[in-house]
Amino acid sequence: MRIIITESQSKILWLRRRLNDRELMDHLKDIVIEGFDYTDPCNYGTYDSYRINIVNDSAITFINSYTELSGEEQLFSDELVAFVVKVIVSKHRSRIEREYRDRDCDEEEEEDDDKTEWWVDK
């Protein structure tokens, strides 16, 4: 019996075989953590909107990191993205929740940071 799989399924299988690879999972963790530098939790009204942004952006970045996943044309399916999203959520949910929960959104400090004071020597 021959089993025919799609290119997307082949990419998912490639990743499934490597889910226990320490280097690959460390790379995924680094991508999620780097996302915290570019995504300010104070700009999101709910945890869910923050999580969705972090997870989706991290999934795309991760896929683009490996030509085995993204392909030469950098095209990938919704099925592959959904699988990577599930992996990220299962492995890094608590880290993302903690980043959102521990946010420091002090509006008064932000307003002070925007003011530029000019000092003139007389």
Backbone as JSON Lines, residues from 0, in Angstrom:
{"i":0,"aa":"M","n":[0.84,-1.17,0.0],"ca":[0.0,0.0,0.0],"c":[0.9,1.24,0.0]}
{"i":1,"aa":"R","n":[0.58,2.17,-0.85],"ca":[1.32,3.42,-0.92],"c":[0.54,4.5,-0.19]}
{"i":2,"aa":"I","n":[1.25,5.27,0.58],"ca":[0.63,6.4,1.27],"c":[1.21,7.67,0.67]}
{"i":3,"aa":"I","n":[0.34,8.51,0.24],"ca":[0.75,9.77,-0.36],"c":[0.46,10.88,0.65]}
{"i":4,"aa":"I","n":[1.49,11.68,0.94],"ca":[1.31,12.79,1.87],"c":[1.6,14.09,1.15]}
{"i":5,"aa":"T","n":[1.01,15.14,1.64],"ca":[1.22,16.45,1.04],"c":[2.57,17.01,1.49]}
{"i":6,"aa":"E","n":[2.99,18.04,0.83],"ca":[4.25,18.7,1.21],"c":[4.15,19.26,2.63]}
{"i":7,"aa":"S","n":[3.0,19.8,2.97],"ca":[2.79,20.33,4.31],"c":[2.9,19.22,5.36]}
{"i":8,"aa":"Q","n":[2.29,18.09,5.08],"ca":[2.38,16.96,6.01],"c":[3.82,16.47,6.15]}
{"i":9,"aa":"S","n":[4.56,16.51,5.07],"ca":[5.97,16.12,5.1],"c":[6.77,17.05,6.01]}
{"i":10,"aa":"K","n":[6.49,18.34,5.93],"ca":[7.18,19.32,6.78],"c":[6.82,19.12,8.25]}
{"i":11,"aa":"I","n":[5.56,18.82,8.51],"ca":[5.13,18.57,9.88],"c":[5.82,17.32,10.42]}
{"i":12,"aa":"L","n":[5.92,16.29,9.61],"ca":[6.62,15.08,10.03],"c":[8.1,15.36,10.31]}
{"i":13,"aa":"W","n":[8.71,16.19,9.47],"ca":[10.11,16.57,9.7],"c":[10.26,17.21,11.09]}
{"i":14,"aa":"L","n":[9.34,18.11,11.41],"ca":[9.4,18.79,12.7],"c":[9.07,17.83,13.84]}
{"i":15,"aa":"R","n":[8.06,16.99,13.68],"ca":[7.69,16.02,14.72],"c":[8.88,15.13,15.11]}
{"i":16,"aa":"R","n":[9.66,14.73,14.12],"ca":[10.82,13.88,14.41],"c":[11.89,14.62,15.2]}
{"i":17,"aa":"R","n":[11.82,15.94,15.22],"ca":[12.85,16.73,15.88],"c":[12.36,17.47,17.12]}
{"i":18,"aa":"L","n":[11.18,17.17,17.58],"ca":[10.63,17.87,18.75],"c":[11.45,17.64,20.02]}
{"i":19,"aa":"N","n":[12.2,16.58,20.07],"ca":[13.05,16.33,21.24],"c":[14.49,16.77,21.03]}
{"i":20,"aa":"D","n":[14.76,17.38,19.9],"ca":[16.1,17.89,19.61],"c":[16.32,19.17,20.43]}
{"i":21,"aa":"R","n":[17.3,19.11,21.32],"ca":[17.56,20.2,22.27],"c":[17.87,21.53,21.56]}
{"i":22,"aa":"E","n":[18.71,21.46,20.54],"ca":[19.12,22.68,19.84],"c":[17.93,23.34,19.14]}
{"i":23,"aa":"L","n":[17.1,22.55,18.49],"ca":[15.95,23.08,17.79],"c":[14.95,23.7,18.78]}
{"i":24,"aa":"M","n":[14.71,23.04,19.9],"ca":[13.78,23.57,20.89],"c":[14.34,24.81,21.6]}
{"i":25,"aa":"D","n":[15.65,24.85,21.8],"ca":[16.27,26.06,22.35],"c":[16.12,27.22,21.39]}
{"i":26,"aa":"H","n":[16.24,26.93,20.11],"ca":[16.05,27.96,19.09],"c":[14.62,28.5,19.13]}
{"i":27,"aa":"L","n":[13.66,27.61,19.26],"ca":[12.26,28.02,19.36],"c":[12.04,28.88,20.6]}
{"i":28,"aa":"K","n":[12.61,28.47,21.73],"ca":[12.48,29.25,22.96],"c":[13.09,30.64,22.78]}
{"i":29,"aa":"D","n":[14.25,30.71,22.15],"ca":[14.9,32.0,21.92],"c":[14.04,32.92,21.05]}
{"i":30,"aa":"I","n":[13.37,32.34,20.06],"ca":[12.49,33.14,19.2],"c":[11.33,33.7,20.0]}
{"i":31,"aa":"V","n":[10.73,32.87,20.86],"ca":[9.61,33.34,21.69],"c":[10.08,34.46,22.62]}
{"i":32,"aa":"I","n":[11.22,34.26,23.26],"ca":[11.75,35.28,24.19],"c":[12.1,36.56,23.44]}
{"i":33,"aa":"E","n":[12.66,36.43,22.25],"ca":[12.98,37.61,21.45],"c":[11.7,38.37,21.09]}
{"i":34,"aa":"G","n":[10.62,37.64,20.9],"ca":[9.34,38.29,20.6],"c":[8.89,39.23,21.71]}
{"i":35,"aa":"F","n":[9.29,38.94,22.95],"ca":[8.95,39.82,24.07],"c":[9.59,41.19,23.9]}
{"i":36,"aa":"D","n":[10.77,41.23,23.26],"ca":[11.46,42.51,23.05],"c":[10.73,43.39,22.04]}
{"i":37,"aa":"Y","n":[10.01,42.76,21.13],"ca":[9.34,43.5,20.06],"c":[7.85,43.68,20.28]}
{"i":38,"aa":"T","n":[7.31,43.02,21.29],"ca":[5.86,43.07,21.52],"c":[5.62,43.53,22.95]}
{"i":39,"aa":"D","n":[5.19,44.76,23.1],"ca":[4.95,45.33,24.43],"c":[3.58,44.89,24.94]}
{"i":40,"aa":"P","n":[3.55,44.15,26.05],"ca":[2.26,43.67,26.57],"c":[1.33,44.81,26.99]}
{"i":41,"aa":"C","n":[1.9,45.98,27.23],"ca":[1.07,47.12,27.63],"c":[0.21,47.63,26.47]}
{"i":42,"aa":"N","n":[0.54,47.23,25.26],"ca":[-0.22,47.65,24.09],"c":[-1.41,46.73,23.8]}
{"i":43,"aa":"Y","n":[-1.63,45.75,24.67],"ca":[-2.7,44.78,24.46],"c":[-3.67,44.82,25.63]}
{"i":44,"aa":"G","n":[-4.95,44.88,25.32],"ca":[-5.98,44.95,26.35],"c":[-6.24,43.63,27.05]}
{"i":45,"aa":"T","n":[-5.97,42.52,26.36],"ca":[-6.23,41.21,26.96],"c":[-5.02,40.3,26.76]}
{"i":46,"aa":"Y","n":[-4.93,39.31,27.63],"ca":[-3.87,38.32,27.51],"c":[-4.0,37.57,26.19]}
{"i":47,"aa":"D","n":[-5.22,37.21,25.8],"ca":[-5.41,36.44,24.58],"c":[-4.88,37.15,23.35]}
{"i":48,"aa":"S","n":[-5.13,38.46,23.24],"ca":[-4.63,39.18,22.07],"c":[-3.1,39.24,22.08]}
{"i":49,"aa":"Y","n":[-2.5,39.38,23.26],"ca":[-1.04,39.38,23.38],"c":[-0.48,38.0,23.01]}
{"i":50,"aa":"R","n":[-1.07,36.96,23.55],"ca":[-0.62,35.58,23.28],"c":[-0.7,35.27,21.79]}
{"i":51,"aa":"I","n":[-1.8,35.62,21.17],"ca":[-1.99,35.35,19.75],"c":[-0.9,36.03,18.93]}
{"i":52,"aa":"N","n":[-0.6,37.28,19.26],"ca":[0.42,38.0,18.51],"c":[1.79,37.36,18.69]}
{"i":53,"aa":"I","n":[2.18,37.1,19.95],"ca":[3.48,36.49,20.23],"c":[3.61,35.13,19.54]}
{"i":54,"aa":"V","n":[2.6,34.29,19.71],"ca":[2.66,32.92,19.18],"c":[2.68,32.93,17.65]}
{"i":55,"aa":"N","n":[1.82,33.7,17.02],"ca":[1.77,33.72,15.55],"c":[3.07,34.26,14.96]}
{"i":56,"aa":"D","n":[3.58,35.36,15.51],"ca":[4.84,35.92,15.0],"c":[6.0,34.96,15.23]}
{"i":57,"aa":"S","n":[6.02,34.31,16.38],"ca":[7.09,33.36,16.68],"c":[7.03,32.15,15.74]}
{"i":58,"aa":"A","n":[5.83,31.7,15.44],"ca":[5.66,30.55,14.55],"c":[6.21,30.86,13.16]}
{"i":59,"aa":"I","n":[5.88,32.02,12.64],"ca":[6.35,32.42,11.3],"c":[7.87,32.55,11.3]}
{"i":60,"aa":"T","n":[8.42,33.19,12.33],"ca":[9.88,33.35,12.42],"c":[10.56,31.99,12.5]}
{"i":61,"aa":"F","n":[10.01,31.08,13.3],"ca":[10.59,29.75,13.45],"c":[10.57,29.0,12.11]}
{"i":62,"aa":"I","n":[9.44,29.02,11.44],"ca":[9.32,28.32,10.15],"c":[10.32,28.88,9.15]}
{"i":63,"aa":"N","n":[10.45,30.2,9.12],"ca":[11.38,30.83,8.18],"c":[12.84,30.54,8.53]}
{"i":64,"aa":"S","n":[13.11,30.06,9.73],"ca":[14.47,29.75,10.15],"c":[14.99,28.46,9.54]}
{"i":65,"aa":"Y","n":[14.11,27.63,9.05],"ca":[14.49,26.32,8.53],"c":[13.95,26.14,7.12]}
{"i":66,"aa":"T","n":[14.85,25.99,6.15],"ca":[14.39,25.77,4.78],"c":[13.64,24.45,4.66]}
{"i":67,"aa":"E","n":[13.91,23.51,5.58],"ca":[13.18,22.25,5.57],"c":[11.69,22.48,5.85]}
{"i":68,"aa":"L","n":[11.38,23.58,6.54],"ca":[9.98,23.9,6.84],"c":[9.41,24.91,5.86]}
{"i":69,"aa":"S","n":[10.17,25.94,5.55],"ca":[9.64,27.02,4.73],"c":[9.78,26.75,3.24]}
{"i":70,"aa":"G","n":[10.76,25.93,2.87],"ca":[10.99,25.68,1.45],"c":[11.81,26.8,0.84]}
{"i":71,"aa":"E","n":[12.19,26.61,-0.37],"ca":[13.01,27.61,-1.06],"c":[12.23,28.89,-1.33]}
{"i":72,"aa":"E","n":[10.94,28.76,-1.56],"ca":[10.12,29.93,-1.91],"c":[9.57,30.65,-0.68]}
{"i":73,"aa":"Q","n":[9.9,30.15,0.52],"ca":[9.39,30.73,1.76],"c":[7.86,30.7,1.81]}
{"i":74,"aa":"L","n":[7.27,29.65,1.27],"ca":[5.83,29.48,1.32],"c":[5.51,28.32,2.25]}
{"i":75,"aa":"F","n":[4.48,28.49,3.05],"ca":[4.09,27.43,3.96],"c":[2.59,27.46,4.16]}
{"i":76,"aa":"S","n":[2.05,26.34,4.59],"ca":[0.6,26.19,4.68],"c":[0.08,26.59,6.05]}
{"i":77,"aa":"D","n":[-1.23,26.8,6.09],"ca":[-1.9,27.08,7.36],"c":[-1.77,25.89,8.3]}
{"i":78,"aa":"E","n":[-1.75,24.68,7.73],"ca":[-1.62,23.46,8.52],"c":[-0.28,23.43,9.27]}
{"i":79,"aa":"L","n":[0.79,23.83,8.6],"ca":[2.11,23.87,9.22],"c":[2.16,24.95,10.3]}
{"i":80,"aa":"V","n":[1.63,26.12,10.0],"ca":[1.61,27.21,10.99],"c":[0.82,26.78,12.21]}
{"i":81,"aa":"A","n":[-0.33,26.15,12.02],"ca":[-1.15,25.7,13.14],"c":[-0.41,24.68,14.0]}
{"i":82,"aa":"F","n":[0.36,23.8,13.37],"ca":[1.12,22.82,14.14],"c":[2.2,23.5,14.97]}
{"i":83,"aa":"V","n":[2.92,24.43,14.38],"ca":[3.97,25.14,15.11],"c":[3.36,25.97,16.24]}
{"i":84,"aa":"V","n":[2.22,26.58,16.0],"ca":[1.52,27.33,17.05],"c":[1.2,26.41,18.22]}
{"i":85,"aa":"K","n":[0.71,25.21,17.95],"ca":[0.4,24.25,19.03],"c":[1.65,23.89,19.81]}
{"i":86,"aa":"V","n":[2.76,23.7,19.12],"ca":[4.02,23.38,19.79],"c":[4.43,24.53,20.7]}
{"i":87,"aa":"I","n":[4.36,25.75,20.2],"ca":[4.76,26.92,21.0],"c":[3.87,27.05,22.23]}
{"i":88,"aa":"V","n":[2.57,26.94,22.05],"ca":[1.65,27.07,23.19],"c":[1.89,25.96,24.21]}
{"i":89,"aa":"S","n":[2.11,24.74,23.74],"ca":[2.31,23.64,24.69],"c":[3.62,23.77,25.46]}
{"i":90,"aa":"K","n":[4.63,24.34,24.85],"ca":[5.93,24.42,25.5],"c":[6.21,25.75,26.21]}
{"i":91,"aa":"H","n":[5.52,26.82,25.79],"ca":[5.88,28.14,26.3],"c":[4.71,28.96,26.84]}
{"i":92,"aa":"R","n":[3.56,28.32,27.05],"ca":[2.39,29.04,27.55],"c":[2.69,29.77,28.86]}
{"i":93,"aa":"S","n":[3.3,29.09,29.81],"ca":[3.54,29.7,31.12],"c":[4.5,30.89,31.01]}
{"i":94,"aa":"R","n":[5.49,30.79,30.13],"ca":[6.43,31.89,29.94],"c":[5.71,33.12,29.35]}
{"i":95,"aa":"I","n":[4.82,32.89,28.4],"ca":[4.07,33.98,27.79],"c":[3.1,34.58,28.81]}
{"i":96,"aa":"E","n":[2.42,33.75,29.57],"ca":[1.51,34.24,30.61],"c":[2.27,35.08,31.62]}
{"i":97,"aa":"R","n":[3.43,34.62,32.04],"ca":[4.23,35.35,33.03],"c":[4.68,36.71,32.49]}
{"i":98,"aa":"E","n":[5.08,36.75,31.23],"ca":[5.5,38.01,30.62],"c":[4.35,39.01,30.6]}
{"i":99,"aa":"Y","n":[3.14,38.54,30.29],"ca":[1.98,39.43,30.27],"c":[1.59,39.84,31.68]}
{"i":100,"aa":"R","n":[1.57,38.89,32.59],"ca":[1.17,39.16,33.97],"c":[2.13,40.14,34.66]}
{"i":101,"aa":"D","n":[3.41,40.02,34.39],"ca":[4.41,40.84,35.07],"c":[4.7,42.16,34.36]}
{"i":102,"aa":"R","n":[3.87,42.51,33.4],"ca":[4.1,43.76,32.66],"c":[4.01,44.96,33.6]}
{"i":103,"aa":"D","n":[4.73,46.02,33.27],"ca":[4.72,47.24,34.06],"c":[4.26,48.36,33.15]}
{"i":104,"aa":"C","n":[3.0,48.72,33.27],"ca":[2.41,49.71,32.38],"c":[2.09,50.98,33.15]}
{"i":105,"aa":"D","n":[3.1,51.65,33.59],"ca":[2.91,52.89,34.35],"c":[2.84,54.04,33.36]}
{"i":106,"aa":"E","n":[1.63,54.56,33.16],"ca":[1.41,55.6,32.15],"c":[2.1,56.9,32.51]}
{"i":107,"aa":"E","n":[2.21,57.23,33.79],"ca":[2.86,58.48,34.19],"c":[4.33,58.47,33.79]}
{"i":108,"aa":"E","n":[5.0,57.34,33.98],"ca":[6.41,57.24,33.6],"c":[6.57,57.41,32.1]}
{"i":109,"aa":"E","n":[5.67,56.81,31.33],"ca":[5.75,56.92,29.88],"c":[5.58,58.35,29.43]}
{"i":110,"aa":"E","n":[4.67,59.09,30.07],"ca":[4.47,60.49,29.7],"c":[5.71,61.3,30.01]}
{"i":111,"aa":"D","n":[6.37,61.03,31.13],"ca":[7.59,61.74,31.48],"c":[8.71,61.43,30.49]}
{"i":112,"aa":"D","n":[8.76,60.22,30.0],"ca":[9.81,59.82,29.06],"c":[9.66,60.56,27.73]}
{"i":113,"aa":"D","n":[8.44,60.95,27.39],"ca":[8.21,61.61,26.12],"c":[8.6,63.08,26.15]}
{"i":114,"aa":"K","n":[8.74,63.65,27.31],"ca":[9.08,65.07,27.42],"c":[10.57,65.26,27.24]}
{"i":115,"aa":"T","n":[10.92,66.22,26.42],"ca":[12.31,66.57,26.22],"c":[12.52,67.92,26.86]}
{"i":116,"aa":"E","n":[13.49,67.99,27.74],"ca":[13.79,69.25,28.41],"c":[15.09,69.79,27.85]}
{"i":117,"aa":"W","n":[15.09,71.07,27.58],"ca":[16.27,71.71,27.04],"c":[16.87,72.61,28.1]}
{"i":118,"aa":"W","n":[18.14,72.48,28.32],"ca":[18.83,73.3,29.3],"c":[19.74,74.26,28.56]}
{"i":119,"aa":"V","n":[19.65,75.49,28.94],"ca":[20.47,76.49,28.28],"c":[21.36,77.13,29.34]}
{"i":120,"aa":"D","n":[22.68,77.14,29.08],"ca":[23.6,77.83,29.98],"c":[23.52,79.32,29.72]}
{"i":121,"aa":"K","n":[23.44,80.07,30.82],"ca":[23.41,81.54,30.67],"c":[24.71,82.11,31.13]}
